[in-house]
Amino acid sequence: MHSDIAVRPSGASALPTATPSVTGTDAAGILRFVRALEASPTQEPHGLVVLRHGRLIAQGWWAPYAPLRRHLLYSLSKSFTSAATGLAVAEGLVRLDAPVLTYFPELDDEITDARTRRMLVRHVASMASGHTRDTFDEAFADPDVDPVHAFLRIPPDQEPGSVFAYNQPATYTLGAIVQRVTGGSLLAYLRPRLLDPLGIGPLGWQERGGRQIAFTGLFAPTDAVARLGQLLLQRGRWGDRQLLPEEWVDAATSVQVPTPRPFGGPGEAEANPDDSDWQQGYGFQHWLSRHGFRGDGAYGQFCLVLPEHDAVVAITSQTADMQETLDLAWEHLLPAFAGPGPAQADGELAAHLAASALPPLDLPALPDDGAWAGTTFRPEGGACAVQPSLTQVRLDAGLRLTLVDRGGDVAAAVSPGTPGWTVTEGVVPVATSGGADGAGRLRVEVAFLEAPHRLELVLDRAAGTFAAGWSNEPLRFATTPLRALATPDARG
């Protein structure tokens, strides 16, 4: 566990700090929230940052995750896209009430559907393009077709602005507009205007169609999420600078379109059942919650902003039940913000966070580990169904594990039977735990340290095969191949 209060991204200034009790917060309530996450079989916390009254009052990372580690945010990326849009609007580069086609004049003759021609920038910014479904599969079906062009060829089912549908190509199109008018990537645009002033270090954003994706694919540390949340809480002000216009923050985090239907993003529908926290309305790339507002992403990435408590809670994690995360936050954190607890509780919370770690596999060492070196394993059944790009697994001398993947090999050290996690840095940072499973096989869990995913491998030396399974299967768009579970080479 890493929770040193001075730890921060390289080159970033430290956030002002305070103990929970000094800010009128009961640390025991935060600790109850942490313990509830740890006790739930569906929750796996990776990082937590809590800010109150502009000061850092609690932070922690569950080993093998660490403070400086970037984390795939999935749809929480949209909060950064929203910020870029607000800046472009403020600079006069984008007009919310301009037709989307205004920014793609090359399509003017081709797109004849009347509703599409009436689709405004504000409609794609608020998930109100007029489509009643997510058009992701249609817009991204052909890698040789520009996703914006494909999206605009799909006629809206209803009048733009009249209906909400969580529609990833709408956000992609919004991001494409910003990137077209600024002449660069989203990160390049955000870096001098927002990221540097906030003290956010290098990030990475996946690309598709020659653009940063906008609706997903951003890799950022938990600290960066908290800093953006604090900026939104302060209505765009940071120190003595107004980084985002107040009017943009107010509009982006208030209801632009009601959300009467359950949330249904591709691959994220399973993580969000029909519940009230997804039915409070949608702003410009932000959700309204039962308490405050938020950005969130698949498998438990959260930026919770609670103006009524002057608080921000940033969470990176792995969970298939995001509503449970919110329920636990409302149950434990809201009472914690009602008043200070004893100073002793401050120390108990800090001590608990400092010692926190994810439980590794508790398995014995291989009785004859030397015999495993130099073994190659093929997929059981001829192909790896859960990760088709994974074609082979090798164990070399010293039990050096290599996942042979079409997108680039992933290397990992394995220490069967040892306590804790074995971390391997590299292009794809991973941590492993494992040992003998009682049937003469080697069972290994591979945690991808920049993503909310863990791959379990079972290696059968007698058969020369491996079986694989995900704890929570990555969204296919973002994770083909395994290399996509780490920060992209192009960073900003």
N, C-alpha and C positions, 0 to 999 in steps of 0.2 A: 504494500500500500504506500502511496505517496501523497502526503497532505501538508508538506511544509508550506506555510502560508506565504513564503517569499517566492515560491516557484512560479514562474511565468514564462510565456513564450519568449524565444530568443529575440532580443531587441525591444521587447515591450516594457512599458513602465508598470510598476506594481500598482494594483488597486489598493486604495486605502483600506485598512483592516480594523476590525473591532471584534471583541467577543460578543456572542449572542446577547448576553444579559445587558451589556452596555447599550445595545440598540433596542431594548425593550422586547427581546425575543427569548422564549423559553427553549434552551438548548435540549432539554429533555424531550420536547415535542419533535424536534428535528431528529433526535436519536430514535424516537419511536418510528418515525417515517423510514429511516434507514434500516432499522431492524425488521420492519414489515416487508420492505423490498427483499431483504436477504432471506426472510422466512418463506416467501411465496415461491411455489414451485414453477411459476410462470415468469418470474422477474429475475433478471440478471443485471444488476447495476454495474456500469463501467466507470462512470465519472459523475460527480455531483458538485455544483458550485451554487452557493446561496448568497445573495446580496440583500442587504437591508439598509434603508436610508443611505444608499450610495456606498456602503462599505461591505467588504468581504467578511462574512461571519462564519462560514463553514465551507470546506472543500475537501474532496477526497477522491481517490481513484483506487479501484479494486485490482490488485495485482492479478494478472500480469499487465494490466492497463496502467498508463502513466500520464502525468500532467502534460507533457509536451507532445504527446501522441495526437496526431490528427485522427479524426473519426469520420467515417462516411455518414453524412447527415440525412441522406435520402431527401424526403420532401421538405425538411427543415431548410434546405437550400433555398426554397421559395422566399424566405424572409430576407435573404440577401438580395435576391432578384427584385423584391419589392423596394428595397432601399435604393438600388441602382435606378429603378424606374422613377422614384421620387426625385432623385438628383437630376435625371434627364428632363423631367417635367419642369423642375425649378430653373434649369438652364435654358429652357425654351426649345429643347431639342425634340421633345415629345409632347403632343397634346392629347389629353385623355379623351376629348370629344372628336378627335379626328378618326375617320374610317381607317380600319387596319390596312385596307388596300392602298391607302395613301403612301404607305411606307414600302410597298412592293409594286411600283408602277408597271413593272414588266409583266404583271399578271392582269392588268386592267382589262385587256381585251378578252382574256380567257375566262375570267370569273364573271359569269353572268347572273348567277343566282341572286335574287333581290335581297334576301335576308343576309347573305354573306356580304353584300355590298353595303349593307347598313350596320354591319358589325363594327363597333368602335373599340378603340384601345381600352377604354374603361371596362368594356365587356370581357375582353380576354384577361384583363388584370383581376377581375372579380369572379372568374369561373362562371360567367353568364353569357357565353357565346351563342346561346340558343340551342345548343345540342343538349339532348336529354340523356346522354351517355358519355363515357370516356371514349374518345376516338383514337386512343393510343395505337391499337393494333392496326388500324387503317392508315394512320399517318406515318407510321414507322415500318410498314410492311416491306417496302422496297428500299434497300440501302442506297440505291442509285437515284432516288427521287428526293428532292429537298423536302424535309418534313413540313415546312411552312406551306409549300405549294400543295402538298398532299392534303394538309389540314383544310386549307381554304377551298379545296375542291369538294369537300364534304358538306352538303347543304345543311344548315341548321334545321332542327326539327320544329323549333318555335322561334318567335321573334327574339333577337338578341336583347339581353337585359331583362327578359321576363322569367327566366328559369335558371336555377343553379344546377350544375353538374360538375363534379370533380373531374376535370378534363385536362390531362397533362399536356397535350399539344397546344392548348390555349396559353399555358405558361411558357412553353417553348417559343411560341410565336411572339409573346411579349418580350422575352429575352432576345429574340432575333431582332426585334425593332430597336431595342436599346443598343445592341451591338452594331447594328447597321448605322445608326445615326452618330454613334461615338467613334466609329472606325476601329474598334478593338474589342477585346474580350470583356466580359463582365468584371473579372478580377482586375484587369488593367484599368478599367474605369473607376472601380471602387478604391483601388489602392491609395492614391493620393488624397482622395476626397473623404474617405471614411475609414479604411482599414488602418492606415498609418496614424491618423489622429486618435483612433481608439486604442492604439497600442497592440494591434493584432499582427502576429508574425505571418510567415509564408503559409499560404493555403494552396489547395489544388482543386481543379474542377474538371470533371470528365467532359468530353466533347462528342458531339454527333452532328453530322452534316456541316462540319467546319465551324461549329459554334459551341460555346459552353452551354450545357444542356438547359440550364435555368430552373427546371422543375425538380432536378435531383442531381446527384453526382458531385456535390461540394464536400471536400474533406477539410475539417476544421477541428481544433481542440475545443474541449468543453468551455474553457476560459473565453474563447472567442464568441461562443454562443451567449455567454453571460454578458459580455461587454455590449453586444448588439442589443440584448434585452434591456440593459440599463439605459442605453441611448434612447430606445423607444419609450421606456418609462419616463425619461426626462424630456419627452416630446422633442427629440432631436438635438437637444443641447448637451454638449460635453465640455465641462469646464467653462471657459469664457467664449466658446465657439458654438454657433448654431450650425451643426453639420447637416442636419435634415430639416426642411421647413416644418414648423409646427403643424401647419394645415395638412401637410402630406401625412404625417404620423397620425393625426386625428382621423383622417379619412381612411387610411390603410387599416386602422385597428378599430373601426366602427363598422356597423352592418351596411354593406353595399348591396347585398342580396340575401334573402332568407334561405335557410337550408332545412326545409321541412323533411327532406328525404335522408335516409342513412348515408353516411360517408361511403364512397365506393371507388377509391383510387386503385389502379391495377396493382395487384399483389399486396395492397394494404387493406383491402376490404376485410380480410380475415382478422386483421389486428384491431378492427374497430367495429364492434357490433352496433346495432340500432340503439343509440343511447343519447342522452341529453347533451353531452359535451360536444357532439357533432351536429347539434340542431339549434345552436344559438346564433347562427348567422355567419356570413363570411365577408371579410373586408377585401383589401387588395393584397392577396397572397397571405393573409393571416386569418386564423379562426377566432371567433369569439367563444369564450368558455362560460361555464356557470359562474366562474370567478375570474375576472380580468379577461385577458386575451392571450393567444399563444401562436407560436409556430411549432409544427411537429413533423416528424418524419417516421417512416416505417420502422418497426421493431424498436420503438422506444427512444426516439431522439426528441427532446422537448426544450423549448424556451418558454417558460411560463412567466408572464408579466402580470403582476397583481397591484394595480395602482391603488386600490383601497387599503393595501398594507405596505405600500412603498417597498415592494420586494420583487426580486427576480430569482427564479430557480431554473438552472440549466442542468439538464440530465442527458447523458449519453448512456445507452444500455442495449440489451437484447431482450425483447419480450414479444410474445404474440398477443398479449392482452394489454393494449395501451390504455383502455378505459380503466383497468385496475390500477395502473400507475396514477392516473388522475384521481381516482377515488381515494387512494391512500394519501395522496397529497392533500386533498380537501379534508380528509379525516384527521390528519396529524399536523400538517403544517399551518393550517388556518388557526387552530387554537394556539399553536406556538407563537404566532404573531400577535396574539391578543395581549401579551404582557410578559415581562421578564420572569425568568425562573431563578433559582439559586445559582450563585457563581460556580458552585461545585459542579453543576451540570455542564457548564462550559468545558471543563476539563475532561469530563466523562465522554462528551461527544468527540472532542479532539482526539482522545486516546483511542476510542473505538475506530474512528476513521483512519487513524495512523496505522492500525493493525489489520485493516480489512483486506481480504483477498478472496478470489473465487476459488472454490474447492477443486483441487485437481482430482484425477482418477486415482483411487486408492487400490492399486494393483501391485502384485509382487514383481520382482525383477525376473527377466528371462533366465531360466536355469543354464542355458547354453548360448548366451548372446553372441559369442564369437562365431558360431555356425551360421548366423543370420547375415553376416557381412557379405556383400557381393551378390545378394539375392535380388532378382527382378520379379515384380508381381504384375500380372495383367488383370484387367477388370473381370470380376466374376460375371459370367454370362456373356462375355465378349465385349461389353461396352458399359461405361459408367453412366447409368441412367440419370442420376441426380446432378452430375456435372459432366456433360458429354465431352468437354474439352480435355478432361483428365484421362490420359491414355495409358499411363503406366506409373508404377511406384517402384523406386529403387531404394535399397538399403546398402550403403557403402561402408567402408571401414570406419570404425568408431560409431556405428549406427547413425550415420549421417543419412537423413531421409531426404529423398528428392521426389517431388511430385512433378511428373513429366506432363506438361500441359501445353496445348497448342499455342497458347498465348505467351509462353515463357515459363521455364521451370521455376518451381518454388522450393527452396532449400530449407531444411529444419534439422536441428540437432535433437536427438531423442535420448532420454535417460530413463529407461524403464525401471519402475520400482522406486525411484527417488521421490522424496516429498517436494511439493511445490511445482512450479512451472519452469521449463527451460526455454529461454527467450533466444531467438535467432534474428538478428538484425539483417537487413538486406533490402533489395528492391521491394519485396513483399515481407514486411515484418510479421513474424508468427511466434507463438509460444506453444509448447507441447507438454502433455503429461500422458502417462500410460504405463503399460506393463503386460504381463502374461494374464490371459483371461481364463485359465483353467482348462482350456481345450487345446493347449499347445500353440495358440495363436497370439500374435502381438496386437494389442488394442491401443490405439493412439488417438488422442483428441488434439486437433490442430486449431488453435484460436488465431484468427486473422486479426491482428492488433489494431488495424485501422478500419475495422468494419464490425458490425454487430452480428458476426457469424462465426460458427465453429463447426469444423468438419470432423466427423468420427471415421476412422479407418480401422478395419480389421484385416490384418495380414495373415494369410494362411501359407506357411512355408511349404507344407506337404503338398498342397494343391498348386502352389505358385500363383495364387490369385489374391485380389483384395476386394473387399466390399466397402462401400462408403455411404454415409448419410449425413445430412445437415441437421443441426439442432433447430434452426429456422432457415429454410431454404432462401437464398438470396433472390431478390427480384431479378428476373432473367435479363432485363435490359441492362441493368447496371453490372452484372456479374458474369459476363461471357467475354473473356475467360477469367481464370483465377486472378490474373494480374489486375483486374478491375477492382479487386478488393483492397487495393492500396492506392495511396495518393498518386495521381497521374504525374508523368515526367514534367509536363508543362505546369509551372507553378506561378503564383502571383501574390 
